Amino acid sequence: MITEQSQNDQQEGVASLTYLFFTFLKVGMVSFGGNMALVAVIKNIMVDRDKRLKNETILDAVGIASLLPGPMAVNVVAYIGYDLRKRMGAVVSMTGVILPACTAMLMLSSAYFKFGYHQQFKEVMYYVTGAVSAIIASTGFQLFSKSLTDNKAKIIICILSVAGIILTNSFLLTIAFIIAGGVLGAWLNMDGEKPLPESAPAQKPVFGLSKSSLAALTGLGSIMLLFISNAQQYTHNIIVKMILVFGGISLTLFGGGYVMIPIMQNLFVTEMHWLTNQEFLDAIAFSQATPGPILVSATFIGYKLSGLMGAVLATIAIFAPSAILMILVSRLYGGLKHHVLTKKILAGVKAVVIGLIIGAAVKIGQQVTWSISLAVITVISFIASFRYKVSPVYIILSSALAGYGIWYFSK
C-alpha cells in the first residue's frame, strides 16, 4: 500500500536510496558498449520514464566527468547520486551500477583460475554492438531535438563536435572541443536556460571547502603522488601495493579505459609481474563481455593476487578515488551553476556533449564488420528506442537473443 508521503515523493520526483540502488543495478546489468551506452540507459529510465531527473543534469554530469580522471560512466553515476541524495546517494548509486559487472567478473575470474575456463562471447556481442550503437544514437538525437533546435550556433557546434569525435581518437582534442564549446557559449551568449524567478534568492559561488573535503583532497593527492613516484615498489605488503596502484590509476586516468590499456599492460605484466601477458589479455576480454567499464578488469587482477578480498579491494581502489573527486568538484559546481556566465558557458558545453554522444554511436558502428542481419537489428533497435521509447533493457536482451539464434541456425 502506497502511503501519502510516498505519493508526494513520486509527484515531486524525489528519489529514495532504494530507488537509486535498484535503478542503477538495472542500468549496470545492460550497459554494454561503454560510457555513452550507460548515459543512454539512464536517460531512458530516469528522465523519460520515471521523471526523476532532468536532461540538463545528465549533460552537466557528462561535461564535468569528461574533464576529470577516472571511468566516466561511474563518475556520471556518482554525480547523479550525489545530486539527488548527497553522499549516501552517490555511494548507493555507484554500488548498484558496478555490482553486476563486478559480480560477473568475479565469477569468470574464479572459474578461470580454477579450471582454465574461457568463454567466447563474440557471436552474441556482435549483434549487441549494433543495438548499443542504435540506443546511443537515439539518445543523442532526442537530446538534440529537445536542447539545441532553438539556436543555430548550438546546432553548428554540435555538428562540428560529431565530425571531430569521428575523425580523431585524441582525448586531448575531445577536451579541447568541450573547452571551445564553453568559450563560444559565453562569447555568443548561448544561454539556453530560463532565468531564476525574481523571488528566488540568488546563489553565490561556494569556493570554501569543509575540513572533511580538504582531508579527502589531501588523501587523494597523496595517493596520486605516491603512485607517480613509484612508491609501490618499496613495500612488500600486497594490500598497500594494490591501494597505491589501482588508486593511482583511478586518479591519473584521462580518456577512458582504452587509453590506459598499454600503460596497464606495461605496469601489471612487465613491471609488477602480477599477470602474464595472456592473463592480461584475458582480463581485458572478460571486461568487454561484462556490462561495465573496462576497468572492471581490476576485479580480475585483485582476485588473482588475494582472492575475494583482493577483488573487492582492487575494485574499490580503482573506482572510489575518482568518484570522490567528482563529488568534490560537483559541490563547487553546485554553487556556480545558476550564475549567468556559467549558464552561457554550459549552453555551449552541452552542444558539444550532445555531439560527442552522437559521434560515439557512429564510432562504435565503425568498429564492426557490417552484415545485413546486423544492419536490420540496428535499424529495428533505433526505431524501438527513438520512436517507441522501448527500454534499452529489452532492446539489448532481444538483440542478444537474436544474435544467439542467428549464430545457432547458421551452424
PATI-775036 format. One record per residue (C-alpha): x, y, z; residue in three letters. Coordinates in steps of 0.001 Angstrom, whole numbers. Layout:
BEGIN
R / xx / yy / zz / type
R / X / Y / Z / ALA
...
//
This chain:
BEGIN
R / xx / yy / zz / type
R / 0 / 0 / 0 / MET
R / 1423 / 3383 / -1070 / ILE
R / 1460 / 5972 / 1679 / THR
R / 540 / 9627 / 1193 / GLU
R / 4175 / 10575 / 1682 / GLN
R / 5270 / 8093 / -981 / SER
R / 2748 / 9567 / -3403 / GLN
R / 4064 / 13045 / -2698 / ASN
R / 7632 / 11854 / -3243 / ASP
R / 6714 / 10351 / -6597 / GLN
R / 4908 / 13514 / -7671 / GLN
R / 7845 / 15686 / -6698 / GLU
R / 10363 / 13391 / -8369 / GLY
R / 12112 / 12535 / -5101 / VAL
R / 14440 / 9560 / -5471 / ALA
R / 14801 / 7264 / -2468 / SER
R / 18006 / 5356 / -1797 / LEU
R / 16155 / 2135 / -2595 / THR
R / 15064 / 3567 / -5934 / TYR
R / 18621 / 4671 / -6739 / LEU
R / 20126 / 1288 / -5879 / PHE
R / 17715 / -834 / -7897 / PHE
R / 17563 / 1603 / -10806 / THR
R / 21337 / 1694 / -11179 / PHE
R / 21501 / -2053 / -10583 / LEU
R / 19255 / -2439 / -13629 / LYS
R / 21361 / 85 / -15560 / VAL
R / 24509 / -1811 / -14626 / GLY
R / 23070 / -5071 / -15956 / MET
R / 22582 / -3806 / -19501 / VAL
R / 25196 / -1089 / -20004 / SER
R / 27212 / -2858 / -22665 / PHE
R / 29156 / -613 / -25003 / GLY
R / 30881 / 1908 / -22782 / GLY
R / 30171 / 5303 / -21281 / ASN
R / 27586 / 6685 / -23679 / MET
R / 25598 / 3451 / -23603 / ALA
R / 25194 / 3895 / -19858 / LEU
R / 24180 / 7533 / -20343 / VAL
R / 21547 / 6405 / -22845 / ALA
R / 20053 / 3868 / -20432 / VAL
R / 19991 / 6386 / -17558 / ILE
R / 18189 / 8931 / -19729 / LYS
R / 15615 / 6399 / -20853 / ASN
R / 14810 / 5192 / -17336 / ILE
R / 15320 / 8213 / -15061 / MET
R / 14376 / 11069 / -17412 / VAL
R / 11850 / 9689 / -19895 / ASP
R / 10107 / 7019 / -17824 / ARG
R / 10414 / 7887 / -14139 / ASP
R / 10761 / 11700 / -14396 / LYS
R / 13291 / 11704 / -11532 / ARG
R / 15999 / 13522 / -13463 / LEU
R / 16343 / 16341 / -15994 / LYS
R / 18266 / 16163 / -19264 / ASN
R / 20394 / 19066 / -18034 / GLU
R / 21616 / 17072 / -15038 / THR
R / 22884 / 14262 / -17259 / ILE
R / 24571 / 16706 / -19635 / LEU
R / 26203 / 18509 / -16701 / ASP
R / 27449 / 15181 / -15347 / ALA
R / 28925 / 14116 / -18695 / VAL
R / 30558 / 17506 / -19221 / GLY
R / 32247 / 17545 / -15796 / ILE
R / 33200 / 13860 / -15890 / ALA
R / 34837 / 14344 / -19294 / SER
R / 37262 / 16834 / -17749 / LEU
R / 38201 / 14690 / -14735 / LEU
R / 40199 / 11461 / -14355 / PRO
R / 38614 / 8072 / -13811 / GLY
R / 35987 / 5956 / -15560 / PRO
R / 33478 / 8474 / -16924 / MET
R / 30467 / 6163 / -16607 / ALA
R / 30919 / 5585 / -12874 / VAL
R / 31713 / 9262 / -12269 / ASN
R / 28477 / 10269 / -14033 / VAL
R / 26541 / 7914 / -11755 / VAL
R / 28319 / 9324 / -8679 / ALA
R / 27359 / 12854 / -9759 / TYR
R / 23703 / 11921 / -10286 / ILE
R / 23506 / 10046 / -6978 / GLY
R / 25070 / 12982 / -5128 / TYR
R / 22789 / 15459 / -6882 / ASP
R / 19696 / 13525 / -5787 / LEU
R / 20628 / 12243 / -2318 / ARG
R / 24067 / 13648 / -1453 / LYS
R / 26795 / 11313 / -102 / ARG
R / 24671 / 8238 / 527 / MET
R / 23043 / 8700 / -2862 / GLY
R / 26454 / 8657 / -4536 / ALA
R / 27589 / 5556 / -2615 / VAL
R / 24364 / 3624 / -3227 / VAL
R / 24233 / 4578 / -6912 / SER
R / 27855 / 3587 / -7558 / MET
R / 27399 / 297 / -5731 / THR
R / 24327 / -549 / -7768 / GLY
R / 25832 / 269 / -11146 / VAL
R / 29130 / -1616 / -10759 / ILE
R / 27739 / -4611 / -8845 / LEU
R / 26553 / -6590 / -11930 / PRO
R / 29815 / -6205 / -13855 / ALA
R / 31969 / -6905 / -10802 / CYS
R / 29901 / -9971 / -9870 / THR
R / 30166 / -11316 / -13405 / ALA
R / 33904 / -10631 / -13483 / MET
R / 34346 / -12300 / -10084 / LEU
R / 32575 / -15447 / -11307 / MET
R / 34628 / -15508 / -14508 / LEU
R / 37846 / -14949 / -12540 / SER
R / 37070 / -17779 / -10135 / SER
R / 36309 / -20202 / -12982 / ALA
R / 39312 / -19002 / -14983 / TYR
R / 41913 / -19531 / -12260 / PHE
R / 40372 / -22784 / -11015 / LYS
R / 39516 / -24501 / -14283 / PHE
R / 41177 / -22502 / -17022 / GLY
R / 37703 / -21548 / -18244 / TYR
R / 37473 / -19098 / -21134 / HIS
R / 34053 / -18364 / -22662 / GLN
R / 33712 / -16863 / -26138 / GLN
R / 31071 / -14141 / -26387 / PHE
R / 31918 / -12765 / -29827 / LYS
R / 28952 / -14120 / -31753 / GLU
R / 26311 / -12748 / -29409 / VAL
R / 28163 / -9498 / -28612 / MET
R / 28469 / -8785 / -32355 / TYR
R / 24722 / -8115 / -32524 / TYR
R / 24557 / -6409 / -29131 / VAL
R / 27046 / -3860 / -30503 / THR
R / 24553 / -2812 / -33176 / GLY
R / 21788 / -2369 / -30588 / ALA
R / 24082 / -350 / -28331 / VAL
R / 25050 / 1927 / -31228 / SER
R / 21368 / 2464 / -32043 / ALA
R / 20444 / 3279 / -28421 / ILE
R / 23259 / 5834 / -28125 / ILE
R / 22281 / 7445 / -31443 / ALA
R / 18647 / 7599 / -30348 / SER
R / 19623 / 9321 / -27097 / THR
R / 21789 / 11833 / -28947 / GLY
R / 19046 / 12771 / -31385 / PHE
R / 16446 / 13040 / -28607 / GLN
R / 18688 / 15437 / -26680 / LEU
R / 19426 / 17316 / -29903 / PHE
R / 15732 / 17885 / -30636 / SER
R / 14981 / 18994 / -27058 / LYS
R / 18017 / 21153 / -26301 / SER
R / 19563 / 22586 / -29472 / LEU
R / 16932 / 23329 / -32102 / THR
R / 16294 / 26817 / -30688 / ASP
R / 19733 / 28134 / -31675 / ASN
R / 21649 / 27797 / -34978 / LYS
R / 25011 / 28339 / -33288 / ALA
R / 24368 / 25380 / -30962 / LYS
R / 23487 / 23193 / -33962 / ILE
R / 26702 / 24144 / -35760 / ILE
R / 28803 / 23439 / -32655 / ILE
R / 27086 / 20073 / -32239 / CYS
R / 27710 / 19083 / -35885 / ILE
R / 31369 / 20117 / -35639 / LEU
R / 31693 / 18044 / -32454 / SER
R / 30230 / 14989 / -34197 / VAL
R / 32745 / 15380 / -37027 / ALA
R / 35591 / 15964 / -34587 / GLY
R / 34946 / 12871 / -32460 / ILE
R / 34577 / 10721 / -35586 / ILE
R / 37794 / 11950 / -37188 / LEU
R / 40048 / 11808 / -34138 / THR
R / 40880 / 9401 / -31336 / ASN
R / 42665 / 12013 / -29234 / SER
R / 41279 / 12599 / -25771 / PHE
R / 43102 / 15937 / -25621 / LEU
R / 41177 / 17113 / -28671 / LEU
R / 37938 / 15972 / -27029 / THR
R / 38796 / 18166 / -24039 / ILE
R / 39632 / 20984 / -26457 / ALA
R / 36168 / 20631 / -28054 / PHE
R / 34476 / 20928 / -24654 / ILE
R / 36547 / 23981 / -23671 / ILE
R / 35931 / 25594 / -27070 / ALA
R / 32198 / 24969 / -26676 / GLY
R / 32238 / 26725 / -23316 / GLY
R / 34164 / 29707 / -24714 / VAL
R / 31778 / 30027 / -27671 / LEU
R / 28792 / 29681 / -25361 / GLY
R / 29957 / 32673 / -23328 / ALA
R / 31064 / 34696 / -26368 / TRP
R / 27897 / 34134 / -28419 / LEU
R / 25586 / 34444 / -25397 / ASN
R / 24054 / 30985 / -25951 / MET
R / 22201 / 30855 / -22643 / ASP
R / 19548 / 28217 / -23191 / GLY
R / 18467 / 28187 / -19545 / GLU
R / 15466 / 30063 / -18160 / LYS
R / 16402 / 32788 / -15650 / PRO
R / 15581 / 32287 / -11999 / LEU
R / 12326 / 33865 / -10809 / PRO
R / 12814 / 37274 / -9224 / GLU
R / 11550 / 35915 / -5913 / SER
R / 14206 / 33203 / -5860 / ALA
R / 17320 / 34134 / -3894 / PRO
R / 20470 / 34402 / -5983 / ALA
R / 23007 / 31710 / -5226 / GLN
R / 26547 / 32782 / -4582 / LYS
R / 29622 / 30822 / -5644 / PRO
R / 30836 / 28435 / -2998 / VAL
R / 34626 / 28272 / -3026 / PHE
R / 35134 / 27260 / 587 / GLY
R / 35734 / 23607 / 1402 / LEU
R / 34884 / 21860 / 4639 / SER
R / 37527 / 20136 / 6732 / LYS
R / 36323 / 16732 / 5503 / SER
R / 36594 / 17890 / 1886 / SER
R / 40114 / 19208 / 2444 / LEU
R / 41063 / 15934 / 4130 / ALA
R / 39665 / 13988 / 1167 / ALA
R / 41612 / 16140 / -1300 / LEU
R / 44778 / 15669 / 749 / THR
R / 44295 / 11900 / 753 / GLY
R / 43640 / 11781 / -2999 / LEU
R / 46650 / 13971 / -3677 / GLY
R / 48851 / 11740 / -1526 / SER
R / 47754 / 8581 / -3365 / ILE
R / 48426 / 10208 / -6728 / MET
R / 51859 / 11498 / -5736 / LEU
R / 52873 / 8138 / -4242 / LEU
R / 51777 / 6348 / -7407 / PHE
R / 53598 / 8767 / -9709 / ILE
R / 56749 / 8458 / -7586 / SER
R / 56540 / 4646 / -7869 / ASN
R / 56269 / 4245 / -4086 / ALA
R / 54532 / 872 / -4539 / GLN
R / 57883 / -652 / -5416 / GLN
R / 59156 / -11 / -1892 / TYR
R / 56604 / -2064 / 22 / THR
R / 56073 / -5818 / 137 / HIS
R / 52542 / -5557 / 1515 / ASN
R / 50253 / -6596 / -1340 / ILE
R / 47278 / -4702 / 141 / ILE
R / 49220 / -1421 / 228 / VAL
R / 50521 / -2102 / -3272 / LYS
R / 47017 / -2600 / -4646 / MET
R / 45681 / 560 / -2989 / ILE
R / 48516 / 2673 / -4388 / LEU
R / 48454 / 1155 / -7881 / VAL
R / 44717 / 993 / -8501 / PHE
R / 44055 / 4250 / -6649 / GLY
R / 46809 / 5925 / -8660 / GLY
R / 45342 / 4654 / -11934 / ILE
R / 41925 / 5992 / -10900 / SER
R / 43356 / 9494 / -10359 / LEU
R / 45609 / 9614 / -13435 / THR
R / 43278 / 8006 / -15977 / LEU
R / 42188 / 10545 / -18575 / PHE
R / 40384 / 9500 / -21730 / GLY
R / 38787 / 6229 / -20674 / GLY
R / 39980 / 2692 / -20116 / GLY
R / 41115 / 2115 / -23708 / TYR
R / 43708 / 4870 / -23361 / VAL
R / 45163 / 3135 / -20303 / MET
R / 45393 / -387 / -21751 / ILE
R / 49041 / -81 / -22938 / PRO
R / 50054 / 1592 / -19658 / ILE
R / 48248 / -1036 / -17573 / MET
R / 49809 / -3839 / -19611 / GLN
R / 53288 / -2458 / -19030 / ASN
R / 52579 / -1922 / -15326 / LEU
R / 50901 / -5240 / -14483 / PHE
R / 52855 / -7535 / -16820 / VAL
R / 56312 / -6006 / -17269 / THR
R / 56953 / -4053 / -14072 / GLU
R / 54826 / -5605 / -11313 / MET
R / 54735 / -9151 / -12776 / HIS
R / 51225 / -9580 / -11404 / TRP
R / 49922 / -11124 / -14631 / LEU
R / 51243 / -12970 / -17643 / THR
R / 50616 / -11300 / -20979 / ASN
R / 47889 / -13848 / -21791 / GLN
R / 46188 / -13294 / -18433 / GLU
R / 46142 / -9556 / -19066 / PHE
R / 44573 / -10010 / -22492 / LEU
R / 42003 / -12378 / -20999 / ASP
R / 41186 / -9826 / -18277 / ALA
R / 40520 / -7178 / -20934 / ILE
R / 38419 / -9640 / -22954 / ALA
R / 36345 / -10539 / -19883 / PHE
R / 35797 / -6853 / -19080 / SER
R / 34418 / -6381 / -22589 / GLN
R / 31989 / -9271 / -22082 / ALA
R / 30565 / -7773 / -18879 / THR
R / 28127 / -4825 / -18760 / PRO
R / 30539 / -2361 / -17245 / GLY
R / 33639 / -208 / -17794 / PRO
R / 36878 / -1784 / -18963 / ILE
R / 38447 / -1004 / -15562 / LEU
R / 36391 / -3802 / -14030 / VAL
R / 39446 / -5830 / -15070 / SER
R / 40808 / -4675 / -11687 / ALA
R / 38459 / -7225 / -10094 / THR
R / 40149 / -9974 / -12107 / PHE
R / 43645 / -8827 / -11113 / ILE
R / 42731 / -8379 / -7438 / GLY
R / 41217 / -11872 / -7356 / TYR
R / 44430 / -13422 / -8637 / LYS
R / 46545 / -11510 / -6118 / LEU
R / 44487 / -12021 / -2966 / SER
R / 41271 / -13906 / -3657 / GLY
R / 37886 / -12409 / -2832 / LEU
R / 39308 / -9760 / -510 / MET
R / 41770 / -8690 / -3196 / GLY
R / 38996 / -8475 / -5804 / ALA
R / 36844 / -6265 / -3569 / VAL
R / 39758 / -4049 / -2538 / LEU
R / 41026 / -3582 / -6095 / ALA
R / 37516 / -2721 / -7298 / THR
R / 37012 / -103 / -4585 / ILE
R / 40505 / 1341 / -5123 / ALA
R / 40035 / 1874 / -8860 / ILE
R / 36523 / 3363 / -8751 / PHE
R / 36262 / 5265 / -5440 / ALA
R / 39067 / 7899 / -5676 / PRO
R / 37941 / 9458 / -8968 / SER
R / 34303 / 9338 / -7826 / ALA
R / 35216 / 11200 / -4625 / ILE
R / 36984 / 13825 / -6728 / LEU
R / 33880 / 14077 / -8923 / MET
R / 31705 / 14721 / -5871 / ILE
R / 34074 / 17397 / -4542 / LEU
R / 34025 / 19179 / -7899 / VAL
R / 30237 / 18869 / -8102 / SER
R / 29959 / 20716 / -4762 / ARG
R / 31814 / 23686 / -6203 / LEU
R / 29773 / 23481 / -9390 / TYR
R / 26542 / 23462 / -7384 / GLY
R / 27313 / 26967 / -6141 / GLY
R / 28119 / 28270 / -9613 / LEU
R / 25623 / 26688 / -11997 / LYS
R / 22889 / 29341 / -11556 / HIS
R / 25121 / 32282 / -12418 / HIS
R / 24671 / 33999 / -15775 / VAL
R / 28197 / 33373 / -17107 / LEU
R / 28123 / 29738 / -16003 / THR
R / 24842 / 29148 / -17831 / LYS
R / 26224 / 30709 / -21003 / LYS
R / 29302 / 28500 / -20836 / ILE
R / 27235 / 25385 / -20153 / LEU
R / 24959 / 26118 / -23115 / ALA
R / 27987 / 25749 / -25386 / GLY
R / 29366 / 22760 / -23486 / VAL
R / 26033 / 20911 / -23733 / LYS
R / 26033 / 21343 / -27506 / ALA
R / 29466 / 19688 / -27613 / VAL
R / 28407 / 16885 / -25259 / VAL
R / 25377 / 16039 / -27418 / ILE
R / 27680 / 15965 / -30447 / GLY
R / 30024 / 13613 / -28594 / LEU
R / 27115 / 11281 / -27820 / ILE
R / 26036 / 11098 / -31469 / ILE
R / 29659 / 10734 / -32578 / GLY
R / 30196 / 7895 / -30106 / ALA
R / 27360 / 5949 / -31765 / ALA
R / 29000 / 6393 / -35175 / VAL
R / 32414 / 5325 / -33852 / LYS
R / 31004 / 2137 / -32370 / ILE
R / 29466 / 1378 / -35751 / GLY
R / 32842 / 1913 / -37432 / GLN
R / 34438 / -775 / -35272 / GLN
R / 32320 / -3688 / -36547 / VAL
R / 32109 / -5532 / -39846 / THR
R / 28598 / -4886 / -41071 / TRP
R / 26248 / -7536 / -42389 / SER
R / 22613 / -7469 / -43474 / ILE
R / 21461 / -9140 / -40255 / SER
R / 23402 / -6676 / -38077 / LEU
R / 22023 / -3714 / -40068 / ALA
R / 18458 / -4982 / -39619 / VAL
R / 18871 / -5414 / -35860 / ILE
R / 20466 / -1950 / -35580 / THR
R / 17675 / -215 / -37509 / VAL
R / 14949 / -2006 / -35532 / ILE
R / 16723 / -1098 / -32277 / SER
R / 16919 / 2577 / -33279 / PHE
R / 13233 / 2742 / -34200 / ILE
R / 12228 / 955 / -30984 / ALA
R / 14289 / 3372 / -28878 / SER
R / 13678 / 6664 / -30722 / PHE
R / 10090 / 6261 / -31879 / ARG
R / 8525 / 3933 / -29320 / TYR
R / 10773 / 4635 / -26273 / LYS
R / 11297 / 910 / -25608 / VAL
R / 13572 / 319 / -22613 / SER
R / 17220 / -386 / -23523 / PRO
R / 16983 / -3424 / -21241 / VAL
R / 14567 / -5137 / -23622 / TYR
R / 16373 / -3926 / -26750 / ILE
R / 19744 / -5291 / -25637 / ILE
R / 18354 / -8584 / -24356 / LEU
R / 16371 / -9037 / -27582 / SER
R / 19423 / -8312 / -29727 / SER
R / 21485 / -10822 / -27734 / ALA
R / 18784 / -13468 / -28134 / LEU
R / 18502 / -12714 / -31865 / ALA
R / 22279 / -12920 / -32197 / GLY
R / 22380 / -16280 / -30495 / TYR
R / 19562 / -17565 / -32731 / GLY
R / 21325 / -16361 / -35901 / ILE
R / 24592 / -17967 / -34785 / TRP
R / 22884 / -21218 / -33777 / TYR
R / 20974 / -21705 / -37025 / PHE
R / 23939 / -20632 / -39149 / SER
R / 25866 / -23588 / -37687 / LYS
//
